[in-house]
Structures are given as structure tokens and as C-alpha cells.
Amino acid sequence: MYLTGEKKKEIFKKHGKEAVNTGSAESQIALFTFRIAHLTEHLKNNKKDYSTQRALLKLVGKRRSLLDYLKKRDIERYRAIIKALKLRK
């Protein structure tokens, strides 16, 4: 499996300030980014996997809405997570 419990804890610790802070917007955005990267690599090899393509588009939309929420609520946290994850925007 590509996303183990240890990997999730590592992502949450790095972006959510601590490993148990799984609900913060930054940690969720980081988790979505990791999953998006994995699905993108999968789709490069499996071009006709339309269910994965749909799941990828849904994840991108969720991440976008969280980023919009963070931008509206706290612009500094938004800029920090964009810089940390090297996202375009």
C-alpha cells in the first residue's frame, strides 16, 4: 500500500505541527497533495483508468476548496502551505 500509517503521521507532523493534528487545513492539503501525486503517476501508466481519473479530479477539487478556505481565513498560512508544498497559484 502506498500510504501507510507511518507516512500519514509523517505528513501530519510536518504540516500539521504535530502527528495527532489530522484535521488542520494544512495537514489535509498536504495529504491530498501526496495522494494527487500518487494518482497522477498511476494515470501515466494506466491512461484508460477512468475511475481513478474521476477520483483524482475530486481530490483536486477538495484541495482547491481547502486552499480557498485557507486563503480567505488566514493569508499567511495559505502562503506558507503553498510555498512548503511547491504548488502553483
Secondary structure, 3 states (H helix, E strand, C coil): CCCCHHHHHHHHHHHCCCCCCCCCHHHHHHHHHHHHHHHHHHHHHCCCCHHHHHHHHHHHHHHHHHHHHHHHHCHHHHHHHHHHHCCCC
